[in-house]
């Protein structure tokens, strides 16, 4: 289990901004080489580029140049040559144990010339991680907005053992951030109202176009993202700390934004932070000895959670009324129950014959 501790540091802009700019150029040079040669092999990149880059950038420490090479090759591998990863002059710079040393609260960083030494001011709520976890590496970033350097320290510890317990289905939506299979609702009305307000303010200031309007735009930049991050932290914390549940089952929503659903719905989907909520719930659950699982999202909103009958007409906005058995419920609650039941079914041990009879289309059954 890994965690990142972000701490502001006072570093010399005259030393580190030129270093970050040169490392960005080194990164982009490795990416260009990888695209031309059709490979992200680190050894081949080292053989072809290392000597020339050492001559071109003599001030960049050798170990730091190799760290940038590794970052570039990993970025190309992650994109599978479909995109061209690029770094800007102030993009983050990754450090490892060769280029960074942490002794107590004293941090040393490789730079042009001799290493930079700084004493960290560790907040109280980070003390346990900082003192008891194992230090693995860090990333140095720079905020142009307030001209502040940040060091993101990465720590690792043993993952708590999984605690067996009940599964809870969670349906994520536009009108409710999350709805659970036991009937809990986390409304998004406040979120949507805040997003509409920020959108209106941005449009108004952009149309005005004065110097004061531009200053106001810069001052408000990032506030909406911070608001949504706080909401997702609160929701995920409440879900993760439930005593009765140790497995949280979510729908697999990958690719949901690729579908065309109309201008209004597409606009909502573009600002929907379902993935961030998923990430927050994942690491909070892991720290408590719990976990999250994913199931196929198809038909969870159309299937009756009682008789399993599937029909589009079963759901009308937030109302669910099964045309087969007459079951009525809130549509999101019904979907959350189906999400939970899909996971339970996928982990049920059945024979081949019984699975074929009861669930002919299931592919996740465990065969004995």
MARTI-501818 format. One record per residue (C-alpha): residue in three letters; x, z, y. Coordinates in Angstrom, 3 decimals, always signed. Last residue first. Layout:
! MARTI-501818
{ALA, {X, Z, Y}}
...
***
This chain:
! MARTI-501818
{UNK, {-16.043, -10.099, -26.855}}
{UNK, {-16.619, -12.390, -23.867}}
{UNK, {-16.528, -11.086, -20.328}}
{UNK, {-19.093, -12.998, -18.322}}
{UNK, {-17.838, -14.729, -15.150}}
{UNK, {-19.101, -18.260, -15.834}}
{UNK, {-22.841, -17.659, -15.714}}
{UNK, {-25.017, -20.777, -15.975}}
{UNK, {-26.702, -19.945, -19.293}}
{UNK, {-27.462, -16.346, -18.298}}
{UNK, {-29.763, -14.648, -20.808}}
{UNK, {-29.478, -17.023, -23.767}}
{UNK, {-25.852, -18.065, -23.335}}
{UNK, {-24.740, -14.513, -22.611}}
{UNK, {-26.474, -13.254, -25.754}}
{UNK, {-24.773, -15.872, -27.907}}
{UNK, {-21.293, -15.348, -26.409}}
{UNK, {-21.560, -11.584, -26.730}}
{UNK, {-21.849, -9.358, -23.728}}
{UNK, {-19.579, -6.989, -21.784}}
{UNK, {-20.964, -6.523, -18.270}}
{UNK, {-18.472, -7.128, -15.462}}
{UNK, {-20.108, -10.289, -14.078}}
{UNK, {-23.560, -8.722, -14.391}}
{UNK, {-22.513, -5.713, -12.311}}
{UNK, {-21.063, -8.033, -9.665}}
{UNK, {-24.209, -10.152, -9.514}}
{UNK, {-26.308, -6.969, -9.370}}
{UNK, {-24.457, -5.744, -6.258}}
{UNK, {-24.894, -9.055, -4.439}}
{UNK, {-28.536, -9.187, -5.524}}
{UNK, {-29.094, -5.702, -4.101}}
{UNK, {-27.491, -6.816, -0.823}}
{UNK, {-29.781, -9.870, -0.701}}
{UNK, {-32.905, -7.717, -1.144}}
{UNK, {-31.685, -5.415, +1.623}}
{UNK, {-31.108, -8.418, +3.892}}
{UNK, {-34.586, -9.855, +3.217}}
{UNK, {-36.392, -6.577, +3.879}}
{UNK, {-38.630, -5.981, +0.900}}
{UNK, {-41.689, -7.294, -0.924}}
{UNK, {-42.082, -7.919, -4.676}}
{UNK, {-45.079, -10.160, -5.480}}
{UNK, {-43.918, -11.101, -8.963}}
{UNK, {-43.522, -14.893, -8.689}}
{UNK, {-43.927, -15.735, -5.012}}
{UNK, {-41.436, -13.003, -4.074}}
{UNK, {-41.940, -11.799, -0.516}}
{UNK, {-38.816, -11.253, +1.578}}
{UNK, {-39.204, -10.744, +5.317}}
{UNK, {-36.272, -11.039, +7.739}}
{UNK, {-36.755, -14.784, +8.438}}
{UNK, {-39.260, -15.953, +5.820}}
{UNK, {-37.762, -15.585, +2.337}}
{UNK, {-39.452, -16.308, -1.002}}
{UNK, {-40.225, -19.866, +0.139}}
{UNK, {-36.711, -20.987, -0.716}}
{UNK, {-37.298, -20.053, -4.372}}
{UNK, {-35.320, -18.166, -7.027}}
{UNK, {-37.022, -15.732, -9.451}}
{UNK, {-34.701, -12.831, -10.381}}
{UNK, {-37.678, -10.580, -11.376}}
{UNK, {-36.696, -7.534, -9.312}}
{UNK, {-33.961, -8.604, -6.847}}
{UNK, {-35.880, -11.790, -6.066}}
{UNK, {-33.464, -14.638, -5.440}}
{UNK, {-33.553, -16.627, -2.174}}
{UNK, {-31.036, -14.608, -0.125}}
{UNK, {-28.524, -14.214, -2.971}}
{UNK, {-28.994, -17.904, -3.844}}
{UNK, {-25.288, -18.787, -3.543}}
{UNK, {-22.952, -16.071, -2.236}}
{UNK, {-20.685, -16.003, -5.290}}
{UNK, {-19.205, -12.546, -5.761}}
{UNK, {-16.385, -10.568, -4.164}}
{UNK, {-14.924, -7.129, -4.885}}
{UNK, {-13.741, -4.310, -2.628}}
{UNK, {-11.704, -1.300, -3.704}}
{UNK, {-11.541, +2.502, -3.706}}
{UNK, {-8.685, +4.983, -3.994}}
{UNK, {-9.172, +6.219, -0.428}}
{UNK, {-6.315, +4.210, +1.117}}
{UNK, {-7.565, +1.085, -0.649}}
{UNK, {-11.011, +1.527, +0.872}}
{UNK, {-9.605, +1.598, +4.421}}
{UNK, {-7.480, -1.474, +3.639}}
{UNK, {-10.394, -3.528, +2.351}}
{UNK, {-13.023, -2.358, +4.839}}
{UNK, {-10.800, -3.455, +7.713}}
{UNK, {-10.132, -6.849, +6.125}}
{UNK, {-13.823, -7.516, +5.396}}
{UNK, {-14.835, -6.493, +8.911}}
{UNK, {-12.213, -8.908, +10.270}}
{UNK, {-13.561, -11.670, +8.021}}
{UNK, {-17.136, -11.151, +9.235}}
{UNK, {-16.122, -11.575, +12.891}}
{UNK, {-18.962, -13.912, +13.912}}
{UNK, {-18.034, -15.663, +17.168}}
{UNK, {-17.896, -19.179, +15.669}}
{UNK, {-20.921, -18.401, +13.486}}
{UNK, {-23.078, -17.635, +16.512}}
{UNK, {-22.140, -20.926, +18.169}}
{UNK, {-22.805, -22.771, +14.913}}
{UNK, {-26.265, -21.169, +14.810}}
{UNK, {-27.112, -22.408, +18.300}}
{UNK, {-25.684, -25.910, +17.944}}
{UNK, {-27.220, -26.692, +14.560}}
{UNK, {-26.323, -25.697, +11.008}}
{UNK, {-23.386, -27.918, +10.186}}
{UNK, {-21.319, -26.392, +7.382}}
{UNK, {-17.571, -25.825, +7.729}}
{UNK, {-18.077, -22.323, +9.146}}
{UNK, {-19.116, -20.953, +5.756}}
{UNK, {-15.886, -22.123, +4.134}}
{UNK, {-15.022, -18.751, +2.636}}
{UNK, {-18.071, -16.467, +2.624}}
{UNK, {-17.477, -14.784, -0.760}}
{UNK, {-20.262, -12.207, -0.715}}
{UNK, {-19.213, -8.579, -0.696}}
{UNK, {-19.224, -5.811, -3.312}}
{UNK, {-17.924, -2.387, -2.324}}
{UNK, {-16.670, -0.301, -5.233}}
{UNK, {-16.040, +3.445, -4.854}}
{UNK, {-19.537, +4.598, -3.887}}
{UNK, {-21.154, +8.050, -3.826}}
{UNK, {-18.877, +9.703, -1.263}}
{UNK, {-19.279, +7.153, +1.517}}
{UNK, {-16.035, +7.091, +3.488}}
{UNK, {-15.484, +3.325, +3.158}}
{UNK, {-18.843, +2.396, +4.675}}
{UNK, {-18.479, +4.653, +7.725}}
{UNK, {-14.922, +3.461, +8.289}}
{UNK, {-15.940, -0.206, +7.954}}
{UNK, {-18.690, +0.176, +10.564}}
{UNK, {-16.506, +2.039, +13.081}}
{UNK, {-13.520, -0.294, +12.687}}
{UNK, {-15.785, -3.346, +12.960}}
{UNK, {-17.247, -2.043, +16.222}}
{UNK, {-13.784, -1.257, +17.655}}
{UNK, {-12.487, -4.716, +16.765}}
{UNK, {-15.550, -6.295, +18.358}}
{UNK, {-14.912, -4.442, +21.621}}
{UNK, {-11.216, -5.311, +21.556}}
{UNK, {-12.052, -8.997, +21.073}}
{UNK, {-14.539, -8.897, +23.952}}
{UNK, {-12.000, -7.210, +26.219}}
{UNK, {-9.283, -9.756, +25.455}}
{UNK, {-9.328, -11.423, +28.841}}
{UNK, {-11.194, -9.346, +31.434}}
{UNK, {-8.280, -8.989, +33.864}}
{UNK, {-7.232, -12.623, +33.459}}
{UNK, {-10.751, -13.818, +34.241}}
{UNK, {-10.906, -11.510, +37.266}}
{UNK, {-7.661, -12.912, +38.617}}
{UNK, {-9.082, -16.414, +38.176}}
{UNK, {-12.225, -15.443, +40.049}}
{UNK, {-10.146, -13.977, +42.881}}
{UNK, {-8.142, -17.188, +43.131}}
{UNK, {-11.365, -19.195, +43.321}}
{UNK, {-12.717, -21.332, +40.460}}
{UNK, {-16.414, -20.515, +40.912}}
{UNK, {-17.363, -22.485, +37.809}}
{UNK, {-14.818, -20.598, +35.700}}
{UNK, {-16.057, -17.249, +37.039}}
{UNK, {-19.692, -18.002, +36.212}}
{UNK, {-18.922, -19.411, +32.763}}
{UNK, {-16.732, -16.413, +31.883}}
{UNK, {-19.358, -13.935, +33.093}}
{UNK, {-22.121, -15.610, +31.079}}
{UNK, {-19.987, -15.611, +27.912}}
{UNK, {-19.051, -11.952, +28.429}}
{UNK, {-22.713, -11.000, +28.809}}
{UNK, {-23.777, -13.042, +25.774}}
{UNK, {-21.086, -11.387, +23.653}}
{UNK, {-22.202, -7.922, +24.783}}
{UNK, {-25.844, -8.653, +23.939}}
{UNK, {-24.822, -10.039, +20.546}}
{UNK, {-22.800, -6.919, +19.724}}
{UNK, {-25.549, -4.545, +20.860}}
{UNK, {-28.090, -6.384, +18.685}}
{UNK, {-25.696, -6.484, +15.699}}
{UNK, {-27.504, -3.797, +13.680}}
{UNK, {-25.801, -1.856, +10.894}}
{UNK, {-28.563, -1.242, +8.342}}
{UNK, {-28.494, +1.116, +5.343}}
{UNK, {-31.020, +0.464, +2.552}}
{UNK, {-29.229, +1.397, -0.688}}
{UNK, {-28.052, -2.188, -1.284}}
{UNK, {-26.251, -2.170, +2.042}}
{UNK, {-26.833, -4.246, +5.160}}
{UNK, {-23.914, -5.264, +7.362}}
{UNK, {-23.451, -6.846, +10.776}}
{UNK, {-27.205, -7.223, +11.017}}
{UNK, {-28.714, -10.131, +12.959}}
{UNK, {-25.832, -12.473, +12.148}}
{UNK, {-25.307, -11.412, +8.534}}
{UNK, {-23.204, -9.498, +6.040}}
{UNK, {-24.818, -8.311, +2.794}}
{UNK, {-23.112, -5.334, +1.174}}
{UNK, {-23.700, -4.355, -2.473}}
{UNK, {-22.594, -0.867, -3.501}}
{UNK, {-20.905, -0.142, -6.810}}
{UNK, {-20.855, +3.339, -8.350}}
{UNK, {-17.792, +5.331, -9.276}}
{UNK, {-14.334, +5.233, -10.815}}
{UNK, {-11.523, +6.444, -8.511}}
{UNK, {-8.706, +3.907, -8.310}}
{UNK, {-5.270, +5.495, -8.120}}
{UNK, {-3.796, +5.786, -4.647}}
{UNK, {-1.372, +2.967, -3.696}}
{UNK, {+2.221, +4.170, -3.488}}
{UNK, {+3.778, +3.950, -0.038}}
{UNK, {+4.938, +1.250, +2.366}}
{UNK, {+5.788, +1.112, +6.067}}
{UNK, {+5.898, -1.833, +8.489}}
{UNK, {+6.942, -1.188, +12.098}}
{UNK, {+5.341, -3.356, +14.774}}
{UNK, {+7.620, -3.092, +17.842}}
{UNK, {+5.990, -3.882, +21.156}}
{UNK, {+7.579, -5.255, +24.338}}
{UNK, {+5.555, -5.103, +27.563}}
{UNK, {+5.215, -7.596, +30.400}}
{UNK, {+1.578, -6.617, +31.050}}
{UNK, {-0.088, -9.970, +30.279}}
{UNK, {+3.072, -11.535, +28.860}}
{UNK, {+2.880, -9.217, +25.854}}
{UNK, {+6.074, -9.416, +23.808}}
{UNK, {+6.420, -8.934, +20.055}}
{UNK, {+9.103, -7.520, +17.748}}
{UNK, {+8.171, -7.504, +14.067}}
{UNK, {+9.263, -4.832, +11.628}}
{UNK, {+10.757, -4.013, +8.249}}
{UNK, {+10.330, -1.927, +5.110}}
{UNK, {+10.250, +1.787, +6.059}}
{UNK, {+9.104, +4.062, +3.206}}
{UNK, {+6.300, +6.502, +4.014}}
{UNK, {+6.592, +10.237, +4.737}}
{UNK, {+7.773, +10.512, +8.354}}
{UNK, {+6.236, +7.476, +10.041}}
{UNK, {+3.051, +7.467, +7.984}}
{UNK, {+2.418, +11.176, +8.664}}
{UNK, {+3.454, +10.905, +12.330}}
{UNK, {+1.191, +7.976, +13.208}}
{UNK, {-1.712, +10.081, +14.544}}
{UNK, {+0.743, +12.114, +16.652}}
{UNK, {+2.013, +9.086, +18.541}}
{UNK, {+5.687, +8.082, +17.964}}
{UNK, {+7.787, +7.790, +21.132}}
{UNK, {+10.649, +5.706, +19.808}}
{UNK, {+14.248, +6.123, +21.012}}
{UNK, {+15.997, +2.795, +21.677}}
{UNK, {+19.329, +1.171, +20.783}}
{UNK, {+20.106, -2.500, +21.347}}
{UNK, {+22.739, -4.072, +19.121}}
{UNK, {+25.839, -5.701, +20.592}}
{UNK, {+25.944, -9.335, +21.680}}
{UNK, {+22.750, -11.324, +21.581}}
{UNK, {+20.349, -8.979, +19.802}}
{UNK, {+20.037, -6.964, +16.613}}
{UNK, {+17.767, -3.940, +16.991}}
{UNK, {+18.491, -0.224, +16.667}}
{UNK, {+15.722, +2.360, +16.373}}
{UNK, {+16.121, +6.113, +16.780}}
{UNK, {+13.040, +8.105, +15.791}}
{UNK, {+14.519, +9.342, +12.524}}
{UNK, {+17.078, +6.713, +11.682}}
{UNK, {+15.581, +3.210, +11.766}}
{UNK, {+17.944, +0.247, +11.525}}
{UNK, {+17.087, -3.386, +12.285}}
{UNK, {+18.779, -6.727, +11.579}}
{UNK, {+19.759, -6.259, +7.946}}
{UNK, {+16.739, -4.087, +7.192}}
{UNK, {+14.377, -6.823, +8.337}}
{UNK, {+13.273, -8.147, +11.714}}
{UNK, {+10.572, -10.713, +12.513}}
{UNK, {+10.348, -12.133, +16.027}}
{UNK, {+6.953, -12.562, +17.665}}
{UNK, {+6.363, -15.575, +19.900}}
{UNK, {+7.675, -15.476, +23.484}}
{UNK, {+9.335, -18.908, +23.549}}
{UNK, {+6.428, -20.410, +21.563}}
{UNK, {+6.483, -20.879, +17.815}}
{UNK, {+5.065, -23.840, +15.936}}
{UNK, {+3.579, -24.391, +12.494}}
{UNK, {+2.812, -28.078, +11.838}}
{UNK, {-0.331, -28.454, +9.771}}
{UNK, {-1.296, -29.887, +6.371}}
{UNK, {+2.241, -29.479, +4.993}}
{UNK, {+1.019, -26.811, +2.508}}
{UNK, {+0.087, -24.476, +5.411}}
{UNK, {+1.412, -21.360, +3.631}}
{UNK, {+4.545, -23.167, +2.453}}
{UNK, {+5.296, -24.324, +5.991}}
{UNK, {+4.944, -20.752, +7.279}}
{UNK, {+7.130, -19.403, +4.455}}
{UNK, {+9.850, -21.919, +5.320}}
{UNK, {+9.740, -20.927, +8.981}}
{UNK, {+9.824, -17.202, +8.300}}
{UNK, {+12.792, -17.602, +5.941}}
{UNK, {+14.716, -19.596, +8.530}}
{UNK, {+13.940, -16.976, +11.199}}
{UNK, {+15.356, -14.268, +8.921}}
{UNK, {+18.443, -16.408, +8.316}}
{UNK, {+19.018, -16.722, +12.058}}
{UNK, {+18.621, -12.951, +12.390}}
{UNK, {+21.298, -12.333, +9.750}}
{UNK, {+23.702, -14.677, +11.545}}
{UNK, {+23.268, -13.022, +14.915}}
{UNK, {+22.094, -15.385, +17.701}}
{UNK, {+24.821, -15.742, +20.342}}
{UNK, {+26.413, -18.836, +18.800}}
{UNK, {+23.189, -20.897, +19.062}}
{UNK, {+24.311, -24.544, +18.776}}
{UNK, {+27.324, -23.771, +16.555}}
{UNK, {+25.352, -21.449, +14.262}}
{UNK, {+22.545, -24.024, +14.248}}
{UNK, {+24.890, -26.744, +12.989}}
{UNK, {+26.240, -24.584, +10.153}}
{UNK, {+22.826, -23.321, +9.027}}
{UNK, {+20.928, -26.616, +9.029}}
{UNK, {+21.508, -28.611, +5.843}}
{UNK, {+22.738, -25.945, +3.407}}
{UNK, {+20.317, -23.298, +4.683}}
{UNK, {+17.356, -25.661, +4.461}}
{UNK, {+18.320, -26.503, +0.886}}
{UNK, {+18.516, -22.798, -0.014}}
{UNK, {+15.203, -22.006, +1.686}}
{UNK, {+13.182, -24.635, -0.184}}
{UNK, {+10.237, -25.621, +2.006}}
{UNK, {+10.262, -29.271, +0.975}}
{UNK, {+8.975, -32.630, +2.199}}
{UNK, {+12.290, -33.664, +3.779}}
{UNK, {+10.830, -34.640, +7.173}}
{UNK, {+8.263, -31.822, +7.181}}
{UNK, {+10.844, -29.213, +6.165}}
{UNK, {+13.356, -30.389, +8.774}}
{UNK, {+10.729, -30.209, +11.528}}
{UNK, {+9.794, -26.665, +10.420}}
{UNK, {+13.464, -25.622, +10.407}}
{UNK, {+13.931, -26.938, +13.955}}
{UNK, {+10.752, -25.161, +15.072}}
{UNK, {+12.084, -21.808, +13.833}}
{UNK, {+15.467, -22.356, +15.495}}
{UNK, {+13.710, -23.190, +18.779}}
{UNK, {+11.598, -20.026, +18.483}}
{UNK, {+14.759, -18.043, +17.753}}
{UNK, {+16.273, -19.353, +20.991}}
{UNK, {+13.209, -18.295, +23.002}}
{UNK, {+13.127, -14.862, +21.363}}
{UNK, {+16.807, -14.317, +22.191}}
{UNK, {+16.284, -15.451, +25.797}}
{UNK, {+13.420, -12.910, +26.069}}
{UNK, {+15.475, -10.155, +24.423}}
{UNK, {+18.496, -9.757, +26.677}}
{UNK, {+17.205, -10.253, +30.231}}
{UNK, {+13.888, -8.632, +29.249}}
{UNK, {+15.766, -5.417, +28.412}}
{UNK, {+13.730, -3.239, +26.068}}
{UNK, {+11.311, -0.383, +26.721}}
{UNK, {+9.267, +0.053, +23.559}}
{UNK, {+5.520, +0.112, +22.826}}
{UNK, {+4.671, +1.320, +19.285}}
{UNK, {+2.592, -0.433, +16.609}}
{UNK, {+2.619, +1.172, +13.140}}
{UNK, {+1.805, -1.277, +10.335}}
{UNK, {+0.590, -0.093, +6.924}}
{UNK, {+1.442, -1.072, +3.359}}
{UNK, {+0.000, +0.000, +0.000}}
***
